[in-house]
């Protein structure tokens, strides 16, 4: 008779939870399987297709013999050069394509590689609250010590540097920042990026700036690497997921000084085997899109944003009209105990999926996030359902909350 087995996972597995959207989308899928036709305003995955010539390039290169082998860990020279040209044109930043750019299979992958390259077990890492949940989960996987720093509505959702100075900064090695900010939509400003760089340089803390939203409803794309001296201490992640409707393609990059890039490459080269060559060549084509691409992209998001604001206002929520990016971040009305309560009512009573703010941290407890990644028609349908379910406030004031 076999003895009882007692196999346990590594401690790091216990330190992370299943991603919220993984769980919730399973539930939404079950509801849809029952014919409930849930309208999703929850996920930030662009629903539109990339530029036509990007798709044509992928198809043509995928049909070419010799394009299906392993590729260089550092990506194709043409892709690195295209990223460098993109940064020069839109951010005013000069990057050496041979030593200061590393293509990635998505920014999420890059978050892990950066963490493994810089954090020993027990090292401190600064993570924003609210912020992208992956910063926390990956820090836990790296067995780092997380120091959560508050972003508050009354402070414009930017770091309180006086509060940061009170932390044990000698123990902290890495800081995650993200502007335009997800989930709050707070835009980057030159002054803010300068303060962040100065803070990192003062305390010898690596600044990791996650920058995928700078082209969405934003007329002034900014890179932290445009700050003088930033390259010495900062790493910037960027992605084609939002800016070029290529979320499923998994095309991203990071940029920094050659030493930082080299350390990260050591980690990356032991984890993956490079990207698919036709995808990289198609990404080159995407990066060559002109200003008209971004204009047409934002014309669609601008119209969707209007409907999202109508949804938020009808629910009695307040928000800042200056938000940038793919989401509307809104405070729930005083009579509502939490964003989760309102999100659950929307899902179970109106079959509309919106994201509760608590998943981004405790400072998001009283907020919801509405994605612009649904058609305008579906957003109107969602508004109609919320009204039919009695969840909206009649004659609600469309005035917004200014942080």
C-alpha positions as CSV (number, residue, x, y, z in Angstrom):
1,X,0.0,0.0,0.0
2,X,1.3,3.5,-1.0
3,X,2.4,5.8,1.8
4,X,0.6,9.1,2.1
5,X,2.3,11.8,-0.1
6,X,2.8,15.2,1.4
7,X,4.1,17.4,-1.5
8,X,3.9,21.1,-0.9
9,X,4.7,24.0,-3.3
10,X,7.5,26.5,-2.7
11,X,6.7,29.2,-0.2
12,X,6.6,31.8,-3.0
13,X,3.5,30.1,-4.4
14,X,1.7,30.7,-1.1
15,X,2.8,34.4,-1.2
16,X,0.7,35.2,-4.3
17,X,-3.0,34.8,-5.1
18,X,-4.5,33.9,-8.4
19,X,-4.8,37.1,-10.5
20,X,-8.2,38.8,-9.8
21,X,-9.1,39.0,-13.4
22,X,-8.3,35.3,-13.9
23,X,-10.9,34.4,-11.2
24,X,-13.5,37.0,-12.2
25,X,-13.3,36.3,-15.9
26,X,-14.0,32.6,-15.2
27,X,-17.1,33.7,-13.4
28,X,-18.1,36.0,-16.2
29,X,-17.5,33.1,-18.7
30,X,-19.8,30.9,-16.7
31,X,-22.5,33.6,-16.7
32,X,-22.1,33.9,-20.5
33,X,-22.4,30.1,-20.9
34,X,-25.7,30.4,-19.2
35,X,-26.8,32.9,-21.8
36,X,-26.5,36.0,-19.6
37,X,-24.5,38.0,-22.1
38,X,-22.3,40.0,-19.7
39,X,-21.0,43.3,-21.1
40,X,-17.4,43.6,-19.9
41,X,-16.1,47.1,-19.0
42,X,-13.4,45.6,-16.8
43,X,-10.3,44.6,-18.8
44,X,-7.8,46.9,-20.4
45,X,-7.3,44.8,-23.5
46,X,-7.8,46.8,-26.7
47,X,-10.6,45.4,-28.7
48,X,-9.6,46.9,-32.1
49,X,-7.0,45.5,-34.5
50,X,-3.5,46.8,-35.3
51,X,-2.8,48.8,-38.5
52,X,-3.5,46.9,-41.7
53,X,0.1,46.8,-42.9
54,X,1.2,45.5,-39.5
55,X,-1.0,42.5,-40.0
56,X,0.1,42.1,-43.6
57,X,3.7,42.1,-42.5
58,X,3.0,39.4,-40.0
59,X,1.3,37.2,-42.5
60,X,3.9,37.6,-45.2
61,X,6.8,37.0,-42.9
62,X,5.1,34.0,-41.3
63,X,4.9,32.4,-44.7
64,X,8.6,33.0,-45.4
65,X,10.9,30.0,-45.1
66,X,13.5,30.4,-42.5
67,X,11.5,32.7,-40.2
68,X,10.5,30.0,-37.7
69,X,13.8,29.4,-35.9
70,X,15.0,30.6,-32.5
71,X,15.8,34.3,-32.5
72,X,18.4,36.4,-30.6
73,X,17.7,37.1,-26.9
74,X,18.4,40.7,-27.6
75,X,15.8,40.9,-30.4
76,X,16.3,41.8,-34.1
77,X,18.6,44.8,-34.7
78,X,15.7,46.3,-36.8
79,X,13.4,46.1,-33.9
80,X,15.8,47.8,-31.5
81,X,16.5,50.5,-34.1
82,X,12.7,51.0,-34.6
83,X,12.2,51.5,-30.8
84,X,15.1,54.0,-30.7
85,X,13.6,56.0,-33.6
86,X,10.2,55.9,-31.8
87,X,11.7,57.2,-28.6
88,X,13.6,60.0,-30.5
89,X,10.5,61.1,-32.4
90,X,7.9,61.0,-29.6
91,X,9.8,61.4,-26.4
92,X,12.9,63.3,-27.4
93,X,15.1,60.6,-25.9
94,X,18.3,59.3,-27.5
95,X,18.9,55.6,-27.0
96,X,21.7,53.4,-28.3
97,X,19.8,50.5,-30.0
98,X,22.7,48.2,-29.5
99,X,23.2,48.6,-25.7
100,X,20.3,50.6,-24.2
101,X,17.2,48.8,-25.4
102,X,16.0,45.3,-24.6
103,X,12.8,43.9,-26.4
104,X,10.5,41.9,-24.2
105,X,7.7,39.4,-24.5
106,X,5.3,41.9,-22.9
107,X,5.9,44.3,-20.0
108,X,4.6,41.9,-17.5
109,X,7.6,39.6,-18.3
110,X,9.8,42.7,-17.9
111,X,8.5,43.3,-14.4
112,X,9.7,39.9,-13.4
113,X,13.1,40.2,-15.1
114,X,13.8,43.5,-13.5
115,X,12.8,42.2,-10.1
116,X,15.0,39.1,-10.4
117,X,17.9,41.2,-11.7
118,X,17.9,43.7,-8.8
119,X,16.3,42.2,-5.8
120,X,17.8,39.6,-3.4
121,X,15.5,37.9,-1.0
122,X,14.6,40.5,1.7
123,X,15.6,43.6,-0.3
124,X,13.1,46.4,-0.1
125,X,10.9,47.4,-3.0
126,X,8.6,50.4,-3.1
127,X,5.1,49.6,-4.6
128,X,2.4,52.2,-5.2
129,X,-1.0,51.9,-3.5
130,X,-3.1,51.9,-5.7
131,X,-1.1,50.4,-8.4
132,X,-0.8,47.5,-10.9
133,X,-1.2,44.3,-8.9
134,X,1.7,42.6,-10.7
135,X,4.2,44.9,-9.0
136,X,3.2,43.3,-5.7
137,X,2.8,39.7,-6.9
138,X,6.2,39.7,-8.7
139,X,7.9,41.3,-5.7
140,X,6.5,38.5,-3.5
141,X,7.7,35.9,-6.0
142,X,11.2,37.5,-5.8
143,X,10.9,37.2,-2.0
144,X,11.5,40.9,-1.6
145,X,10.2,43.0,1.3
146,X,7.4,45.2,0.0
147,X,7.1,48.8,1.3
148,X,3.8,50.1,0.0
149,X,3.7,53.9,-0.6
150,X,0.4,55.8,-0.6
151,X,-1.0,57.6,-3.6
152,X,-4.0,59.6,-2.4
153,X,-6.8,61.5,-4.2
154,X,-6.2,64.6,-2.1
155,X,-2.5,64.6,-3.2
156,X,-3.3,64.2,-6.9
157,X,-2.3,60.5,-6.8
158,X,1.4,61.3,-6.8
159,X,4.0,60.2,-4.2
160,X,4.3,62.1,-1.0
161,X,8.0,62.5,-0.9
162,X,8.0,63.7,2.7
163,X,6.4,60.4,3.7
164,X,8.8,58.4,1.5
165,X,11.7,60.0,3.4
166,X,10.5,58.4,6.6
167,X,10.9,54.9,5.3
168,X,14.0,52.8,5.9
169,X,15.4,53.8,2.5
170,X,18.8,52.2,3.1
171,X,17.0,48.8,2.8
172,X,15.1,49.7,-0.4
173,X,16.6,48.9,-3.7
174,X,13.8,49.4,-6.3
175,X,10.8,51.6,-6.7
176,X,7.9,51.1,-9.1
177,X,6.3,54.1,-10.7
178,X,3.8,54.4,-13.5
179,X,2.6,57.7,-15.2
180,X,0.2,58.1,-16.8
181,X,-0.9,56.1,-13.8
182,X,-2.9,52.9,-13.8
183,X,-5.6,52.8,-12.5
184,X,-6.1,56.5,-11.6
185,X,-5.2,58.0,-15.0
186,X,-3.0,60.7,-13.4
187,X,-0.8,62.1,-16.2
188,X,3.0,62.4,-16.1
189,X,4.4,65.9,-15.7
190,X,8.0,67.0,-16.1
191,X,8.2,68.2,-12.5
192,X,6.9,64.9,-11.2
193,X,9.4,62.8,-13.2
194,X,12.2,65.1,-12.1
195,X,11.3,64.6,-8.5
196,X,11.2,60.8,-8.9
197,X,14.6,60.8,-10.5
198,X,16.1,63.0,-7.9
199,X,14.7,60.8,-5.2
200,X,16.2,57.7,-6.8
201,X,19.6,59.3,-7.2
202,X,19.6,60.7,-3.7
203,X,18.9,57.3,-2.1
204,X,20.6,55.0,-4.6
205,X,17.2,53.4,-5.5
206,X,16.6,52.0,-9.0
207,X,13.4,53.6,-10.5
208,X,11.4,51.3,-12.7
209,X,8.9,53.4,-14.7
210,X,6.1,51.5,-16.4
211,X,4.9,53.6,-19.4
212,X,2.4,51.8,-21.6
213,X,-0.4,54.5,-21.5
214,X,1.4,57.6,-22.7
215,X,-0.3,57.7,-26.2
216,X,-3.9,57.1,-25.0
217,X,-5.9,60.3,-24.8
218,X,-2.7,62.1,-24.1
219,X,-1.3,64.9,-26.3
220,X,2.1,65.0,-24.5
221,X,3.8,61.6,-24.3
222,X,6.6,61.7,-21.7
223,X,9.4,59.4,-20.8
224,X,11.2,59.5,-17.5
225,X,14.4,59.0,-19.5
226,X,14.0,62.6,-20.8
227,X,15.0,63.8,-17.4
228,X,18.7,64.7,-17.3
229,X,20.6,62.0,-15.4
230,X,17.7,59.6,-15.4
231,X,19.4,56.9,-17.4
232,X,21.9,56.4,-14.6
233,X,19.2,55.3,-12.1
234,X,16.0,54.6,-14.1
235,X,14.6,51.8,-16.3
236,X,11.6,52.5,-18.5
237,X,9.2,49.8,-19.7
238,X,7.1,50.5,-22.7
239,X,4.7,48.4,-24.8
240,X,2.8,48.2,-28.1
241,X,-0.2,46.6,-26.3
242,X,-2.2,49.8,-25.8
243,X,-0.6,52.2,-28.3
244,X,-0.9,49.9,-31.3
245,X,-3.7,47.4,-30.3
246,X,-1.2,44.6,-30.0
247,X,-1.9,43.2,-26.5
248,X,-1.9,39.6,-27.6
249,X,1.2,39.9,-29.6
250,X,3.3,40.4,-26.5
251,X,5.7,43.1,-27.8
252,X,7.3,45.4,-25.3
253,X,10.7,46.8,-24.4
254,X,12.8,48.3,-21.7
255,X,15.4,51.0,-21.9
256,X,18.2,52.1,-19.5
257,X,21.9,52.3,-19.3
258,X,24.0,49.5,-20.8
259,X,24.9,48.0,-17.4
260,X,21.3,47.7,-16.2
261,X,20.2,46.3,-19.6
262,X,23.0,43.8,-19.5
263,X,22.1,42.5,-16.0
264,X,18.4,42.1,-17.0
265,X,19.5,40.3,-20.2
266,X,21.4,37.8,-18.0
267,X,18.1,36.9,-16.3
268,X,16.0,37.0,-19.5
269,X,18.3,34.8,-21.5
270,X,17.9,32.0,-18.9
271,X,14.1,32.2,-19.0
272,X,12.9,32.5,-22.7
273,X,14.3,31.9,-26.2
274,X,13.4,35.2,-27.9
275,X,10.4,36.4,-29.8
276,X,8.9,35.1,-33.1
277,X,10.7,36.8,-36.0
278,X,7.5,37.7,-37.9
279,X,6.1,39.3,-34.8
280,X,9.2,41.4,-34.4
281,X,9.2,42.5,-38.1
282,X,5.5,43.4,-37.8
283,X,6.3,45.4,-34.7
284,X,8.9,47.4,-36.7
285,X,6.1,48.3,-39.1
286,X,3.9,49.3,-36.2
287,X,6.5,51.6,-34.7
288,X,6.7,53.4,-38.1
289,X,3.0,54.3,-37.9
290,X,2.6,58.1,-38.4
291,X,0.8,60.6,-36.3
292,X,-2.5,59.8,-38.0
293,X,-2.5,56.4,-36.4
294,X,-2.5,57.9,-32.9
295,X,-5.1,60.5,-33.9
296,X,-7.5,57.9,-35.2
297,X,-6.9,55.7,-32.2
298,X,-7.7,58.5,-29.8
299,X,-10.8,59.7,-31.8
300,X,-12.4,56.3,-30.9
301,X,-11.3,56.4,-27.3
302,X,-12.5,60.0,-26.9
303,X,-16.0,59.0,-27.9
304,X,-15.9,56.0,-25.6
305,X,-14.6,58.2,-22.7
306,X,-17.7,60.3,-23.1
307,X,-20.0,57.3,-22.6
308,X,-17.8,56.1,-19.7
309,X,-18.3,59.5,-18.0
310,X,-22.0,59.2,-18.5
311,X,-22.0,55.8,-16.9
312,X,-20.0,57.0,-13.9
313,X,-22.1,60.1,-13.5
314,X,-25.3,58.1,-13.7
315,X,-24.1,55.8,-11.0
316,X,-23.5,58.9,-8.8
317,X,-19.7,58.6,-9.0
318,X,-17.3,61.5,-9.3
319,X,-14.0,61.6,-11.3
320,X,-11.3,63.8,-12.7
321,X,-11.7,64.8,-16.3
322,X,-8.0,65.3,-16.8
323,X,-7.3,61.5,-16.6
324,X,-5.3,59.9,-19.3
325,X,-5.1,56.3,-20.5
326,X,-7.6,53.4,-21.2
327,X,-9.7,53.8,-18.0
328,X,-12.0,56.0,-16.1
329,X,-11.3,56.0,-12.4
330,X,-14.3,57.1,-10.3
331,X,-15.1,57.5,-6.6
332,X,-18.3,55.7,-5.6
333,X,-21.1,57.8,-4.0
334,X,-21.2,58.3,-0.3
335,X,-24.1,55.9,0.2
336,X,-22.1,53.1,-1.3
337,X,-19.8,51.2,1.1
338,X,-17.1,50.3,-1.5
339,X,-16.3,49.9,-5.1
340,X,-16.7,46.2,-4.8
341,X,-20.3,46.6,-3.6
342,X,-21.1,48.7,-6.7
343,X,-19.2,46.4,-9.1
344,X,-21.1,43.4,-7.7
345,X,-24.5,45.1,-8.1
346,X,-23.6,46.0,-11.7
347,X,-22.5,42.4,-12.5
348,X,-25.3,40.5,-10.8
349,X,-28.2,42.9,-11.3
350,X,-27.3,44.5,-14.7
351,X,-24.9,41.9,-16.2
352,X,-22.2,44.6,-16.6
353,X,-18.7,43.8,-15.4
354,X,-16.7,46.8,-14.0
355,X,-13.6,46.6,-11.9
356,X,-13.6,47.4,-8.2
357,X,-10.8,49.6,-7.1
358,X,-9.7,47.5,-4.1
359,X,-7.8,45.1,-6.3
360,X,-5.2,47.9,-6.9
361,X,-4.7,48.4,-3.2
362,X,-6.5,49.7,-0.1
363,X,-6.5,53.3,-1.4
364,X,-8.8,52.1,-4.2
365,X,-11.4,50.7,-1.8
366,X,-13.9,53.5,-2.6
367,X,-13.4,53.5,-6.3
368,X,-14.3,51.7,-9.5
369,X,-12.5,51.5,-12.8
370,X,-14.3,51.5,-16.2
371,X,-12.4,50.3,-19.2
372,X,-12.6,52.0,-22.6
373,X,-11.9,48.7,-24.3
374,X,-15.5,48.0,-25.4
375,X,-17.4,49.3,-28.4
376,X,-19.3,52.5,-28.0
377,X,-22.5,50.5,-28.8
378,X,-21.8,48.1,-26.0
379,X,-21.0,50.9,-23.6
380,X,-24.4,52.4,-24.4
381,X,-26.0,49.0,-23.9
382,X,-24.3,48.8,-20.5
383,X,-25.7,52.2,-19.5
384,X,-29.2,51.1,-20.5
385,X,-28.9,47.9,-18.4
386,X,-27.7,49.8,-15.4
387,X,-30.7,52.2,-15.7
388,X,-33.1,49.2,-16.2
389,X,-31.7,47.6,-13.1
390,X,-32.4,50.8,-11.1
391,X,-28.7,51.3,-10.3
392,X,-28.4,54.8,-11.7
393,X,-29.4,58.1,-10.1
394,X,-32.0,60.1,-12.1
395,X,-30.9,63.6,-13.0
396,X,-27.4,62.9,-11.8
397,X,-25.0,65.8,-12.0
398,X,-22.3,65.3,-14.6
399,X,-19.9,67.6,-12.8
400,X,-16.7,65.8,-11.9
401,X,-14.5,65.6,-9.0
402,X,-11.2,67.5,-9.4
403,X,-8.3,66.2,-7.4
